[in-house]
Each structure stands twice: as structure tokens, then as C-alpha cells.
């Protein structure tokens, strides 16, 4: 009965039941399989990205993004009025997250490789590039650098997929991809 203390109180001296041992074995093996899947998806699954991450002061990131945007803005987006920055092919690209926007918008060329720098100025946001399966948690103080090469032209939405308050659902950015030498 549970109201009385058990006779054998030092439980780790008791023999482990066979069935329990089997379950410990199954759970351990499953853990090993799940761990191997992380490696497998990284190599073959086109999911877990090979990105880099660095510590950065949010003020410094804001300043770099503003300088980048000032230098490379080619037009205002016709729907939103946001600046659209078109950096030289192969260059560094900046996009920041803050309540509640991704800023600026970008125009990249198909087949060119860029280094996309992402960070947040306030709290946690989620970078989700539609309709691809690219998702990154974006935190203040941490800068992701993603090496990316667009393979298709078009207009790709960036939505925030970490709940970040009242304007979360309006936090939408955009990356335009155009043929090399062309403009949107
Ligand atoms: Cu930013 Cu949700």
C-alpha cells in the first residue's frame, strides 16, 4: 500500500526488471537514431542550414543595416513604400528584424551567392522564407550569416514565425530575385 513506506527504500539497490531494461535500451537506441538524423538532415535533407552565428551589439547591427540600405537602395517598394536594396552580386546583405518589420526589402540576382546577415534589434523573431523551408530564430545580440544562392526568380515573402506580440502577423518582408543584369 502506498501510505506505508516501501520495505526496500534504497531503490537503486533493487534489481532492474528485464522489461524495464529493454525499454531503457529502446529509449537509448532511439536517442542515438534521432541524433544521427540531425547529421543526416544536415548533409542530405536540405534542412538544417550551414549558417554561421556571431555576437553583435543590436545598435551596431542597426547601424550596419542602415549604412547598407542607404548605399544600395534602388527604389521604394510599390506596395509598401519600403526601401528595396540591391547589393552587388557576391556581396554582404543585411536585413534586420524589429517590432514589427523586416527591414529593408532586398533584390538579389539569380545564380549569385550572397552573405545574408540577420539579427534582431529587440526580441526574438523567426525568419521564414516563403515558400522554401528556410527557418531561423533571430535573436537580439546574435547575428546569423547565411550563405545563399537564389535558384529561382520571383518574389519571396519573409514572414515572422515566432510570436512577438501585437503586430506579429503584420511582420512581413520581401526578397525579390531577378535574372542577372535585370531589375524588377
Ligand atoms: Cu516578429 Cu513575430
Backbone and ligand atoms as CSV (ligand in chain L), in Angstrom:
chain,resi,resn,atom,element,x,y,z
A,1,UNK,N,N,0.843,-1.215,0.000
A,1,UNK,CA,C,0.000,0.000,0.000
A,1,UNK,C,C,0.871,1.255,0.000
A,2,UNK,N,N,0.392,2.247,-0.677
A,2,UNK,CA,C,1.228,3.418,-0.887
A,2,UNK,C,C,1.354,4.287,0.358
A,3,UNK,N,N,0.426,4.132,1.343
A,3,UNK,CA,C,0.573,5.010,2.510
A,3,UNK,C,C,1.707,4.567,3.434
A,4,UNK,N,N,2.146,3.305,3.303
A,4,UNK,CA,C,3.301,2.879,4.106
A,4,UNK,C,C,4.567,2.998,3.279
A,5,UNK,N,N,5.667,3.308,3.941
A,5,UNK,CA,C,6.918,3.367,3.175
A,5,UNK,C,C,7.290,1.983,2.641
A,6,UNK,N,N,7.918,1.897,1.507
A,6,UNK,CA,C,8.300,0.589,0.968
A,6,UNK,C,C,9.351,-0.072,1.862
A,7,UNK,N,N,9.399,-1.417,1.858
A,7,UNK,CA,C,10.368,-2.123,2.701
A,7,UNK,C,C,11.789,-1.825,2.248
A,8,UNK,N,N,11.940,-1.857,0.930
A,8,UNK,CA,C,13.283,-1.592,0.388
A,8,UNK,C,C,13.326,-0.123,-0.012
A,9,UNK,N,N,13.959,0.744,0.793
A,9,UNK,CA,C,13.906,2.180,0.491
A,9,UNK,C,C,15.039,2.632,-0.415
A,10,UNK,N,N,16.124,1.883,-0.428
A,10,UNK,CA,C,17.223,2.297,-1.313
A,10,UNK,C,C,16.982,1.660,-2.682
A,11,UNK,N,N,16.231,2.420,-3.522
A,11,UNK,CA,C,15.695,1.821,-4.749
A,11,UNK,C,C,16.780,1.437,-5.743
A,12,UNK,N,N,17.893,2.119,-5.706
A,12,UNK,CA,C,18.900,1.783,-6.727
A,12,UNK,C,C,19.647,0.478,-6.426
A,13,UNK,N,N,19.407,-0.076,-5.219
A,13,UNK,CA,C,19.987,-1.393,-4.944
A,13,UNK,C,C,19.111,-2.533,-5.465
A,14,UNK,N,N,17.881,-2.192,-5.874
A,14,UNK,CA,C,16.990,-3.247,-6.361
A,14,UNK,C,C,17.409,-3.681,-7.755
A,15,UNK,N,N,17.094,-4.912,-8.079
A,15,UNK,CA,C,17.406,-5.415,-9.415
A,15,UNK,C,C,16.477,-4.743,-10.427
A,16,UNK,N,N,17.002,-4.438,-11.604
A,16,UNK,CA,C,16.157,-3.847,-12.647
A,16,UNK,C,C,15.439,-4.979,-13.366
A,17,UNK,N,N,14.117,-4.789,-13.544
A,17,UNK,CA,C,13.323,-5.800,-14.255
A,17,UNK,C,C,13.804,-5.894,-15.697
A,18,UNK,N,N,13.658,-7.069,-16.260
A,18,UNK,CA,C,14.068,-7.289,-17.640
A,18,UNK,C,C,13.349,-6.341,-18.607
A,19,UNK,N,N,12.009,-6.235,-18.406
A,19,UNK,CA,C,11.208,-5.372,-19.281
A,19,UNK,C,C,11.681,-3.929,-19.242
A,20,UNK,N,N,12.036,-3.494,-18.040
A,20,UNK,CA,C,12.484,-2.110,-17.893
A,20,UNK,C,C,13.826,-1.909,-18.607
A,21,UNK,N,N,14.685,-2.912,-18.475
A,21,UNK,CA,C,15.978,-2.845,-19.154
A,21,UNK,C,C,15.794,-2.714,-20.660
A,22,UNK,N,N,14.820,-3.502,-21.179
A,22,UNK,CA,C,14.552,-3.445,-22.623
A,22,UNK,C,C,14.129,-2.029,-23.008
A,23,UNK,N,N,13.245,-1.413,-22.202
A,23,UNK,CA,C,12.780,-0.067,-22.524
A,23,UNK,C,C,13.901,0.955,-22.450
A,24,UNK,N,N,14.784,0.796,-21.465
A,24,UNK,CA,C,15.934,1.709,-21.384
A,24,UNK,C,C,16.775,1.572,-22.650
A,25,UNK,N,N,16.954,0.322,-23.093
A,25,UNK,CA,C,17.711,0.066,-24.321
A,25,UNK,C,C,17.047,0.702,-25.531
A,26,UNK,N,N,15.712,0.531,-25.633
A,26,UNK,CA,C,14.968,1.089,-26.771
A,26,UNK,C,C,15.072,2.618,-26.777
A,27,UNK,N,N,14.899,3.220,-25.585
A,27,UNK,CA,C,14.953,4.686,-25.495
A,27,UNK,C,C,16.352,5.189,-25.862
A,28,UNK,N,N,17.375,4.469,-25.403
A,28,UNK,CA,C,18.739,4.885,-25.701
A,28,UNK,C,C,19.016,4.805,-27.208
A,29,UNK,N,N,18.601,3.677,-27.804
A,29,UNK,CA,C,18.808,3.494,-29.245
A,29,UNK,C,C,18.081,4.579,-30.036
A,30,UNK,N,N,16.852,4.887,-29.611
A,30,UNK,CA,C,16.064,5.902,-30.310
A,30,UNK,C,C,16.769,7.258,-30.232
A,31,UNK,N,N,17.353,7.541,-29.056
A,31,UNK,CA,C,18.117,8.774,-28.894
A,31,UNK,C,C,19.273,8.835,-29.877
A,32,UNK,N,N,19.961,7.706,-30.043
A,32,UNK,CA,C,21.092,7.655,-30.975
A,32,UNK,C,C,20.599,7.884,-32.405
A,33,UNK,N,N,19.445,7.260,-32.748
A,33,UNK,CA,C,18.892,7.430,-34.104
A,33,UNK,C,C,18.525,8.900,-34.337
A,34,UNK,N,N,17.850,9.513,-33.365
A,34,UNK,CA,C,17.450,10.915,-33.513
A,34,UNK,C,C,18.677,11.820,-33.674
A,35,UNK,N,N,19.721,11.516,-32.920
A,35,UNK,CA,C,20.939,12.310,-33.023
A,35,UNK,C,C,21.549,12.178,-34.423
A,36,UNK,N,N,21.582,10.927,-34.929
A,36,UNK,CA,C,22.154,10.710,-36.268
A,36,UNK,C,C,21.334,11.429,-37.329
A,37,UNK,N,N,20.003,11.547,-37.083
A,37,UNK,CA,C,19.153,12.225,-38.065
A,37,UNK,C,C,19.544,13.695,-38.221
A,38,UNK,N,N,19.995,14.320,-37.131
A,38,UNK,CA,C,20.423,15.724,-37.242
A,38,UNK,C,C,21.563,15.832,-38.244
A,39,UNK,N,N,22.501,14.913,-38.143
A,39,UNK,CA,C,23.650,14.913,-39.048
A,39,UNK,C,C,23.181,14.586,-40.465
A,40,UNK,N,N,22.307,13.567,-40.566
A,40,UNK,CA,C,21.825,13.126,-41.880
A,40,UNK,C,C,21.066,14.262,-42.586
A,41,UNK,N,N,20.144,14.929,-41.850
A,41,UNK,CA,C,19.364,16.016,-42.477
A,41,UNK,C,C,20.273,17.147,-42.902
A,42,UNK,N,N,21.305,17.362,-42.124
A,42,UNK,CA,C,22.226,18.445,-42.470
A,42,UNK,C,C,22.893,18.164,-43.811
A,43,UNK,N,N,23.302,16.897,-44.007
A,43,UNK,CA,C,24.037,16.536,-45.215
A,43,UNK,C,C,23.088,16.318,-46.393
A,44,UNK,N,N,21.982,15.598,-46.141
A,44,UNK,CA,C,21.153,15.171,-47.256
A,44,UNK,C,C,19.757,15.788,-47.279
A,45,UNK,N,N,19.315,16.334,-46.176
A,45,UNK,CA,C,17.906,16.732,-46.074
A,45,UNK,C,C,17.619,18.132,-46.535
A,46,UNK,N,N,18.649,18.919,-46.869
A,46,UNK,CA,C,18.469,20.305,-47.289
A,46,UNK,C,C,17.668,21.097,-46.258
A,47,UNK,N,N,17.770,20.719,-45.014
A,47,UNK,CA,C,17.052,21.459,-43.982
A,47,UNK,C,C,18.022,22.254,-43.123
A,48,UNK,N,N,18.621,21.609,-42.146
A,48,UNK,CA,C,19.470,22.355,-41.218
A,48,UNK,C,C,20.561,23.097,-41.991
A,49,UNK,N,N,20.525,24.408,-41.902
A,49,UNK,CA,C,21.406,25.226,-42.725
A,49,UNK,C,C,22.831,25.248,-42.185
A,50,UNK,N,N,23.761,25.442,-43.107
A,50,UNK,CA,C,25.153,25.600,-42.684
A,50,UNK,C,C,25.409,27.083,-42.469
A,51,UNK,N,N,24.806,27.631,-41.439
A,51,UNK,CA,C,24.994,29.064,-41.222
A,51,UNK,C,C,26.008,29.320,-40.116
A,52,UNK,N,N,26.465,30.552,-40.075
A,52,UNK,CA,C,27.395,30.960,-39.024
A,52,UNK,C,C,26.647,31.895,-38.082
A,53,UNK,N,N,27.103,32.003,-36.870
A,53,UNK,CA,C,26.480,32.933,-35.924
A,53,UNK,C,C,27.549,33.666,-35.138
A,54,UNK,N,N,27.324,34.953,-34.932
A,54,UNK,CA,C,28.290,35.790,-34.214
A,54,UNK,C,C,27.561,36.653,-33.202
A,55,UNK,N,N,28.253,37.043,-32.136
A,55,UNK,CA,C,27.686,38.013,-31.201
A,55,UNK,C,C,27.814,39.399,-31.806
A,56,UNK,N,N,26.750,40.197,-31.652
A,56,UNK,CA,C,26.823,41.574,-32.144
A,56,UNK,C,C,25.909,42.441,-31.294
A,57,UNK,N,N,26.337,43.671,-31.029
A,57,UNK,CA,C,25.503,44.612,-30.308
A,57,UNK,C,C,24.360,45.054,-31.238
A,58,UNK,N,N,23.105,45.044,-30.764
A,58,UNK,CA,C,21.993,45.411,-31.648
A,58,UNK,C,C,22.164,46.798,-32.269
A,59,UNK,N,N,22.748,47.737,-31.523
A,59,UNK,CA,C,22.974,49.080,-32.064
A,59,UNK,C,C,23.940,49.058,-33.236
A,60,UNK,N,N,24.959,48.221,-33.134
A,60,UNK,CA,C,25.945,48.101,-34.210
A,60,UNK,C,C,25.288,47.476,-35.438
A,61,UNK,N,N,24.460,46.460,-35.201
A,61,UNK,CA,C,23.792,45.809,-36.335
A,61,UNK,C,C,22.848,46.792,-37.035
A,62,UNK,N,N,22.136,47.588,-36.236
A,62,UNK,CA,C,21.227,48.580,-36.807
A,62,UNK,C,C,21.996,49.563,-37.681
A,63,UNK,N,N,23.129,50.010,-37.163
A,63,UNK,CA,C,23.943,50.978,-37.896
A,63,UNK,C,C,24.443,50.383,-39.221
A,64,UNK,N,N,24.923,49.146,-39.174
A,64,UNK,CA,C,25.421,48.499,-40.407
A,64,UNK,C,C,24.307,48.326,-41.422
A,65,UNK,N,N,23.106,47.943,-40.932
A,65,UNK,CA,C,21.984,47.727,-41.846
A,65,UNK,C,C,21.548,49.046,-42.471
A,66,UNK,N,N,21.575,50.126,-41.648
A,66,UNK,CA,C,21.193,51.433,-42.186
A,66,UNK,C,C,22.191,51.904,-43.243
A,67,UNK,N,N,23.477,51.701,-42.975
A,67,UNK,CA,C,24.503,52.094,-43.953
A,67,UNK,C,C,24.340,51.301,-45.252
A,68,UNK,N,N,24.107,49.987,-45.095
A,68,UNK,CA,C,23.892,49.107,-46.252
A,68,UNK,C,C,22.700,49.608,-47.071
A,69,UNK,N,N,21.603,49.914,-46.370
A,69,UNK,CA,C,20.369,50.305,-47.047
A,69,UNK,C,C,20.543,51.643,-47.769
A,70,UNK,N,N,21.210,52.577,-47.098
A,70,UNK,CA,C,21.446,53.893,-47.676
A,70,UNK,C,C,22.259,53.761,-48.976
A,71,UNK,N,N,23.229,52.876,-48.929
A,71,UNK,CA,C,24.156,52.730,-50.052
A,71,UNK,C,C,23.519,52.037,-51.251
A,72,UNK,N,N,22.630,51.063,-51.003
A,72,UNK,CA,C,22.210,50.194,-52.105
A,72,UNK,C,C,20.733,50.282,-52.483
A,73,UNK,N,N,19.980,51.209,-51.851
A,73,UNK,CA,C,18.559,51.287,-52.189
A,73,UNK,C,C,18.390,51.743,-53.642
A,74,UNK,N,N,17.590,50.965,-54.398
A,74,UNK,CA,C,17.378,51.300,-55.808
A,74,UNK,C,C,15.974,51.855,-56.058
A,75,UNK,N,N,15.061,51.581,-55.149
A,75,UNK,CA,C,13.689,52.086,-55.337
A,75,UNK,C,C,12.907,51.874,-54.060
A,76,UNK,N,N,11.679,52.417,-54.059
A,76,UNK,CA,C,10.750,52.110,-52.970
A,76,UNK,C,C,9.825,51.016,-53.454
A,77,UNK,N,N,9.500,50.098,-52.569
A,77,UNK,CA,C,8.581,49.036,-52.933
A,77,UNK,C,C,7.207,49.638,-53.231
A,78,UNK,N,N,6.605,49.207,-54.368
A,78,UNK,CA,C,5.383,49.907,-54.767
A,78,UNK,C,C,4.190,49.602,-53.858
A,79,UNK,N,N,4.203,48.487,-53.181
A,79,UNK,CA,C,3.074,48.171,-52.300
A,79,UNK,C,C,3.236,48.753,-50.900
A,80,UNK,N,N,4.451,48.757,-50.416
A,80,UNK,CA,C,4.646,49.096,-49.005
A,80,UNK,C,C,5.415,50.383,-48.778
A,81,UNK,N,N,6.108,50.874,-49.807
A,81,UNK,CA,C,6.935,52.063,-49.623
A,81,UNK,C,C,8.268,51.768,-48.947
A,82,UNK,N,N,8.543,50.497,-48.689
A,82,UNK,CA,C,9.814,50.138,-48.050
A,82,UNK,C,C,10.962,50.301,-49.034
A,83,UNK,N,N,12.147,50.652,-48.539
A,83,UNK,CA,C,13.298,50.676,-49.437
A,83,UNK,C,C,13.639,49.263,-49.913
A,84,UNK,N,N,14.002,49.163,-51.190
A,84,UNK,CA,C,14.463,47.882,-51.738
A,84,UNK,C,C,15.950,48.043,-52.048
A,85,UNK,N,N,16.776,47.281,-51.335
A,85,UNK,CA,C,18.225,47.392,-51.519
A,85,UNK,C,C,18.697,46.318,-52.474
A,86,UNK,N,N,19.516,46.725,-53.430
A,86,UNK,CA,C,20.081,45.764,-54.376
A,86,UNK,C,C,21.600,45.804,-54.273
A,87,UNK,N,N,22.166,44.919,-53.470
A,87,UNK,CA,C,23.619,44.914,-53.271
A,87,UNK,C,C,24.312,44.289,-54.473
A,88,UNK,N,N,25.599,44.578,-54.665
A,88,UNK,CA,C,26.322,43.937,-55.764
A,88,UNK,C,C,26.371,42.423,-55.562
A,89,UNK,N,N,26.356,41.693,-56.686
A,89,UNK,CA,C,26.393,40.235,-56.611
A,89,UNK,C,C,27.609,39.785,-55.829
A,90,UNK,N,N,27.405,38.786,-55.001
A,90,UNK,CA,C,28.506,38.234,-54.228
A,90,UNK,C,C,28.783,38.978,-52.934
A,91,UNK,N,N,28.008,40.034,-52.661
A,91,UNK,CA,C,28.324,40.882,-51.521
A,91,UNK,C,C,27.602,40.516,-50.233
A,92,UNK,N,N,27.861,41.349,-49.232
A,92,UNK,CA,C,27.196,41.199,-47.944
A,92,UNK,C,C,25.838,41.872,-48.001
A,93,UNK,N,N,24.852,41.220,-47.382
A,93,UNK,CA,C,23.478,41.695,-47.410
A,93,UNK,C,C,22.985,41.755,-45.966
A,94,UNK,N,N,22.245,42.802,-45.643
A,94,UNK,CA,C,21.748,42.946,-44.272
A,94,UNK,C,C,20.235,43.040,-44.258
A,95,UNK,N,N,19.629,42.351,-43.288
A,95,UNK,CA,C,18.197,42.522,-43.051
A,95,UNK,C,C,17.982,42.419,-41.546
A,96,UNK,N,N,17.289,43.409,-41.005
A,96,UNK,CA,C,17.056,43.370,-39.564
A,96,UNK,C,C,15.597,43.083,-39.245
A,97,UNK,N,N,15.411,42.541,-38.042
A,97,UNK,CA,C,14.076,42.274,-37.535
A,97,UNK,C,C,13.834,43.203,-36.354
A,98,UNK,N,N,12.661,43.806,-36.306
A,98,UNK,CA,C,12.266,44.579,-35.122
A,98,UNK,C,C,10.753,44.635,-35.096
A,99,UNK,N,N,10.209,45.113,-33.989
A,99,UNK,CA,C,8.750,45.210,-33.838
A,99,UNK,C,C,8.232,46.234,-34.828
A,100,UNK,N,N,7.438,45.994,-35.831
A,100,UNK,CA,C,7.166,44.662,-36.321
A,100,UNK,C,C,7.451,44.648,-37.804
A,101,UNK,N,N,8.674,44.558,-38.135
A,101,UNK,CA,C,9.027,44.578,-39.558
A,101,UNK,C,C,10.364,43.880,-39.814
A,102,UNK,N,N,10.502,43.423,-41.062
A,102,UNK,CA,C,11.801,43.030,-41.616
A,102,UNK,C,C,12.234,44.193,-42.485
A,103,UNK,N,N,13.472,44.646,-42.313
A,103,UNK,CA,C,13.884,45.885,-42.988
A,103,UNK,C,C,15.330,45.778,-43.412
A,104,UNK,N,N,15.714,46.196,-44.608
A,104,UNK,CA,C,14.868,46.639,-45.723
A,104,UNK,C,C,14.401,45.431,-46.532
A,105,UNK,N,N,13.752,45.695,-47.685
A,105,UNK,CA,C,13.494,44.616,-48.643
A,105,UNK,C,C,14.736,44.480,-49.524
A,106,UNK,N,N,14.853,43.328,-50.167
A,106,UNK,CA,C,16.076,43.061,-50.931
A,106,UNK,C,C,15.750,42.675,-52.367
A,107,UNK,N,N,16.689,42.985,-53.249
A,107,UNK,CA,C,16.607,42.439,-54.605
A,107,UNK,C,C,17.946,41.756,-54.898
A,108,UNK,N,N,17.874,40.469,-55.190
A,108,UNK,CA,C,19.082,39.683,-55.435
A,108,UNK,C,C,19.031,39.108,-56.842
A,109,UNK,N,N,20.186,38.706,-57.346
A,109,UNK,CA,C,20.222,38.117,-58.686
A,109,UNK,C,C,20.308,36.601,-58.602
A,110,UNK,N,N,19.567,35.974,-59.490
A,110,UNK,CA,C,19.572,34.511,-59.570
A,110,UNK,C,C,20.981,34.011,-59.899
A,111,UNK,N,N,21.376,32.946,-59.230
A,111,UNK,CA,C,22.659,32.313,-59.539
A,111,UNK,C,C,23.857,32.975,-58.874
A,112,UNK,N,N,23.629,34.092,-58.182
A,112,UNK,CA,C,24.734,34.761,-57.482
A,112,UNK,C,C,24.704,34.363,-56.014
A,113,UNK,N,N,25.860,34.350,-55.401
A,113,UNK,CA,C,25.937,33.955,-53.992
A,113,UNK,C,C,26.096,35.193,-53.110
A,114,UNK,N,N,25.301,35.248,-52.068
A,114,UNK,CA,C,25.332,36.380,-51.146
A,114,UNK,C,C,25.557,35.891,-49.724
A,115,UNK,N,N,26.023,36.810,-48.892
A,115,UNK,CA,C,26.127,36.525,-47.455
A,115,UNK,C,C,25.063,37.354,-46.748
A,116,UNK,N,N,24.005,36.682,-46.352
A,116,UNK,CA,C,22.871,37.372,-45.727
A,116,UNK,C,C,23.068,37.446,-44.211
A,117,UNK,N,N,23.132,38.680,-43.685
A,117,UNK,CA,C,23.305,38.895,-42.249
A,117,UNK,C,C,21.941,39.214,-41.633
A,118,UNK,N,N,21.589,38.471,-40.610
A,118,UNK,CA,C,20.285,38.636,-39.975
A,118,UNK,C,C,20.451,38.806,-38.471
A,119,UNK,N,N,19.746,39.787,-37.918
A,119,UNK,CA,C,19.697,39.881,-36.460
A,119,UNK,C,C,18.466,40.683,-36.060
A,120,UNK,N,N,18.202,40.705,-34.764
A,120,UNK,CA,C,17.041,41.413,-34.248
A,120,UNK,C,C,17.503,42.583,-33.397
A,121,UNK,N,N,16.668,43.648,-33.375
A,121,UNK,CA,C,17.025,44.798,-32.533
A,121,UNK,C,C,16.325,44.753,-31.188
A,122,UNK,N,N,15.268,43.950,-31.063
A,122,UNK,CA,C,14.536,43.981,-29.797
A,122,UNK,C,C,14.359,42.608,-29.165
A,123,UNK,N,N,13.476,41.799,-29.679
A,123,UNK,CA,C,13.420,40.456,-29.118
A,123,UNK,C,C,13.315,39.391,-30.179
A,124,UNK,N,N,12.944,38.195,-29.751
A,124,UNK,CA,C,13.062,37.067,-30.672
A,124,UNK,C,C,12.044,37.123,-31.801
A,125,UNK,N,N,12.526,36.981,-33.023
A,125,UNK,CA,C,11.673,36.847,-34.198
A,125,UNK,C,C,12.093,35.580,-34.935
A,126,UNK,N,N,11.261,35.173,-35.898
A,126,UNK,CA,C,11.600,33.988,-36.684
A,126,UNK,C,C,11.638,34.335,-38.159
A,127,UNK,N,N,12.758,34.037,-38.788
A,127,UNK,CA,C,12.903,34.311,-40.224
A,127,UNK,C,C,12.430,33.086,-40.983
A,128,UNK,N,N,11.349,33.247,-41.737
A,128,UNK,CA,C,10.826,32.140,-42.525
A,128,UNK,C,C,10.673,32.610,-43.960
A,129,UNK,N,N,11.437,32.007,-44.855
A,129,UNK,CA,C,11.419,32.435,-46.255
A,129,UNK,C,C,10.423,31.581,-47.019
A,130,UNK,N,N,9.397,32.240,-47.561
A,130,UNK,CA,C,8.315,31.529,-48.246
A,130,UNK,C,C,8.558,31.467,-49.753
A,131,UNK,N,N,8.244,30.368,-50.434
A,131,UNK,CA,C,7.691,29.137,-49.878
A,131,UNK,C,C,8.766,28.081,-49.593
A,132,UNK,N,N,10.004,28.481,-49.366
A,132,UNK,CA,C,11.055,27.494,-49.125
A,132,UNK,C,C,11.019,27.064,-47.660
A,133,UNK,N,N,11.756,26.023,-47.366
A,133,UNK,CA,C,11.807,25.518,-45.997
A,133,UNK,C,C,13.057,26.063,-45.301
A,134,UNK,N,N,13.127,27.392,-45.227
A,134,UNK,CA,C,14.264,28.021,-44.558
A,134,UNK,C,C,13.735,28.774,-43.347
A,135,UNK,N,N,14.134,28.338,-42.178
A,135,UNK,CA,C,13.647,28.924,-40.934
A,135,UNK,C,C,14.806,29.179,-39.996
A,136,UNK,N,N,14.852,30.372,-39.443
A,136,UNK,CA,C,15.916,30.695,-38.482
A,136,UNK,C,C,15.329,31.497,-37.329
A,137,UNK,N,N,15.748,31.171,-36.125
A,137,UNK,CA,C,15.382,32.009,-34.992
A,137,UNK,C,C,16.309,33.201,-34.986
A,138,UNK,N,N,15.735,34.389,-34.855
A,138,UNK,CA,C,16.535,35.607,-34.909
A,138,UNK,C,C,16.461,36.303,-33.552
A,139,UNK,N,N,17.603,36.387,-32.887
A,139,UNK,CA,C,17.663,36.959,-31.541
A,139,UNK,C,C,18.464,38.262,-31.538
A,140,UNK,N,N,18.122,39.185,-30.639
A,140,UNK,CA,C,18.980,40.359,-30.482
A,140,UNK,C,C,20.320,39.909,-29.907
A,141,UNK,N,N,21.388,40.514,-30.376
A,141,UNK,CA,C,22.715,40.190,-29.844
A,141,UNK,C,C,23.406,39.063,-30.587
A,142,UNK,N,N,22.668,38.356,-31.452
A,142,UNK,CA,C,23.257,37.267,-32.230
A,142,UNK,C,C,22.998,37.560,-33.708
A,143,UNK,N,N,24.032,37.457,-34.507
A,143,UNK,CA,C,23.868,37.686,-35.946
A,143,UNK,C,C,24.110,36.374,-36.691
A,144,UNK,N,N,23.097,35.962,-37.460
A,144,UNK,CA,C,23.278,34.826,-38.356
A,144,UNK,C,C,23.894,35.324,-39.651
A,145,UNK,N,N,24.793,34.561,-40.209
A,145,UNK,CA,C,25.259,34.857,-41.566
A,145,UNK,C,C,24.974,33.616,-42.407
A,146,UNK,N,N,24.051,33.786,-43.360
A,146,UNK,CA,C,23.644,32.667,-44.199
A,146,UNK,C,C,24.198,32.884,-45.598
A,147,UNK,N,N,24.918,31.902,-46.102
A,147,UNK,CA,C,25.400,31.988,-47.478
A,147,UNK,C,C,24.311,31.420,-48.365
A,148,UNK,N,N,23.779,32.253,-49.248
A,148,UNK,CA,C,22.663,31.765,-50.065
A,148,UNK,C,C,22.840,32.118,-51.531
A,149,UNK,N,N,22.347,31.221,-52.368
A,149,UNK,CA,C,22.389,31.409,-53.813
A,149,UNK,C,C,20.986,31.172,-54.352
A,150,UNK,N,N,20.252,32.239,-54.720
A,150,UNK,CA,C,18.896,32.035,-55.230
A,150,UNK,C,C,18.922,31.203,-56.517
A,151,UNK,N,N,18.020,30.230,-56.603
A,151,UNK,CA,C,17.986,29.371,-57.791
A,151,UNK,C,C,16.762,29.656,-58.663
A,152,UNK,N,N,15.853,30.495,-58.169
A,152,UNK,CA,C,14.652,30.811,-58.947
A,152,UNK,C,C,14.384,32.306,-58.873
A,153,UNK,N,N,13.852,32.854,-59.949
A,153,UNK,CA,C,13.442,34.256,-59.885
A,153,UNK,C,C,12.046,34.325,-59.289
A,154,UNK,N,N,11.690,35.487,-58.795
A,154,UNK,CA,C,10.346,35.648,-58.248
A,154,UNK,C,C,10.351,36.574,-57.054
A,155,UNK,N,N,9.216,36.578,-56.379
A,155,UNK,CA,C,9.027,37.440,-55.231
A,155,UNK,C,C,8.778,36.532,-54.022
A,156,UNK,N,N,9.665,36.597,-53.051
A,156,UNK,CA,C,9.598,35.666,-51.923
A,156,UNK,C,C,9.300,36.421,-50.635
A,157,UNK,N,N,8.269,35.978,-49.966
A,157,UNK,CA,C,7.881,36.634,-48.717
A,157,UNK,C,C,8.736,36.146,-47.560
A,158,UNK,N,N,8.970,37.067,-46.622
A,158,UNK,CA,C,9.625,36.689,-45.365
A,158,UNK,C,C,8.583,36.908,-44.274
A,159,UNK,N,N,8.195,35.854,-43.597
A,159,UNK,CA,C,7.242,36.041,-42.503
A,159,UNK,C,C,7.954,35.760,-41.184
A,160,UNK,N,N,7.374,36.311,-40.122
A,160,UNK,CA,C,7.914,36.052,-38.787
A,160,UNK,C,C,7.174,34.848,-38.224
A,161,UNK,N,N,7.920,33.841,-37.837
A,161,UNK,CA,C,7.247,32.648,-37.312
A,161,UNK,C,C,7.568,32.381,-35.839
A,162,UNK,N,N,7.927,33.437,-35.130
A,162,UNK,CA,C,7.997,33.349,-33.656
A,162,UNK,C,C,7.076,34.439,-33.138
A,163,UNK,N,N,6.133,34.068,-32.277
A,163,UNK,CA,C,5.164,35.067,-31.826
A,163,UNK,C,C,5.886,36.195,-31.091
A,164,UNK,N,N,5.679,37.439,-31.560
A,164,UNK,CA,C,6.437,38.556,-30.998
A,164,UNK,C,C,5.537,39.714,-30.609
A,165,UNK,N,N,4.254,39.424,-30.356
A,165,UNK,CA,C,3.384,40.478,-29.851
A,165,UNK,C,C,2.313,40.896,-30.841
A,166,UNK,N,N,1.730,42.081,-30.563
A,166,UNK,CA,C,0.523,42.526,-31.270
A,166,UNK,C,C,0.660,42.552,-32.785
A,167,UNK,N,N,1.815,42.979,-33.286
A,167,UNK,CA,C,1.955,43.152,-34.733
A,167,UNK,C,C,2.611,41.958,-35.417
A,168,UNK,N,N,2.730,40.854,-34.707
A,168,UNK,CA,C,3.428,39.668,-35.229
A,168,UNK,C,C,2.962,39.281,-36.630
A,169,UNK,N,N,1.625,39.273,-36.815
A,169,UNK,CA,C,1.071,38.807,-38.089
A,169,UNK,C,C,1.338,39.795,-39.221
A,170,UNK,N,N,1.735,41.026,-38.869
A,170,UNK,CA,C,1.987,42.021,-39.929
A,170,UNK,C,C,3.469,42.100,-40.280
A,171,UNK,N,N,4.256,41.256,-39.622
A,171,UNK,CA,C,5.699,41.352,-39.799
A,171,UNK,C,C,6.116,40.582,-41.048
A,172,UNK,N,N,5.992,41.258,-42.180
A,172,UNK,CA,C,6.224,40.600,-43.459
A,172,UNK,C,C,7.281,41.368,-44.245
A,173,UNK,N,N,8.308,40.674,-44.700
A,173,UNK,CA,C,9.328,41.297,-45.537
A,173,UNK,C,C,9.308,40.673,-46.924
A,174,UNK,N,N,10.251,41.076,-47.758
A,174,UNK,CA,C,10.236,40.536,-49.118
A,174,UNK,C,C,11.642,40.486,-49.705
A,175,UNK,N,N,11.902,39.407,-50.442
A,175,UNK,CA,C,13.144,39.314,-51.214
A,175,UNK,C,C,12.763,39.064,-52.671
A,176,UNK,N,N,13.155,39.988,-53.543
A,176,UNK,CA,C,12.919,39.799,-54.974
A,176,UNK,C,C,14.147,39.139,-55.570
A,177,UNK,N,N,13.922,38.173,-56.432
A,177,UNK,CA,C,15.045,37.562,-57.149
A,177,UNK,C,C,14.835,37.788,-58.635
A,178,UNK,N,N,15.824,38.403,-59.283
A,178,UNK,CA,C,15.711,38.733,-60.715
A,178,UNK,C,C,16.846,38.054,-61.475
A,179,UNK,N,N,16.684,37.988,-62.792
A,179,UNK,CA,C,17.751,37.466,-63.648
A,179,UNK,C,C,18.948,38.404,-63.542
A,180,UNK,N,N,20.135,37.864,-63.660
A,180,UNK,CA,C,21.343,38.692,-63.585
A,180,UNK,C,C,21.285,39.809,-64.618
A,181,UNK,N,N,21.594,41.020,-64.197
A,181,UNK,CA,C,21.621,42.171,-65.102
A,181,UNK,C,C,20.268,42.821,-65.311
A,182,UNK,N,N,19.216,42.204,-64.730
A,182,UNK,CA,C,17.872,42.781,-64.906
A,182,UNK,C,C,17.432,43.452,-63.610
A,183,UNK,N,N,16.286,44.126,-63.674
A,183,UNK,CA,C,15.726,44.732,-62.478
A,183,UNK,C,C,14.239,44.422,-62.439
A,184,UNK,N,N,13.684,44.471,-61.226
A,184,UNK,CA,C,12.261,44.134,-61.017
A,184,UNK,C,C,11.387,45.152,-61.756
L,1,LIG,CU1,CU,8.384,39.055,-35.203
L,1,LIG,CU2,CU,6.657,37.512,-34.836
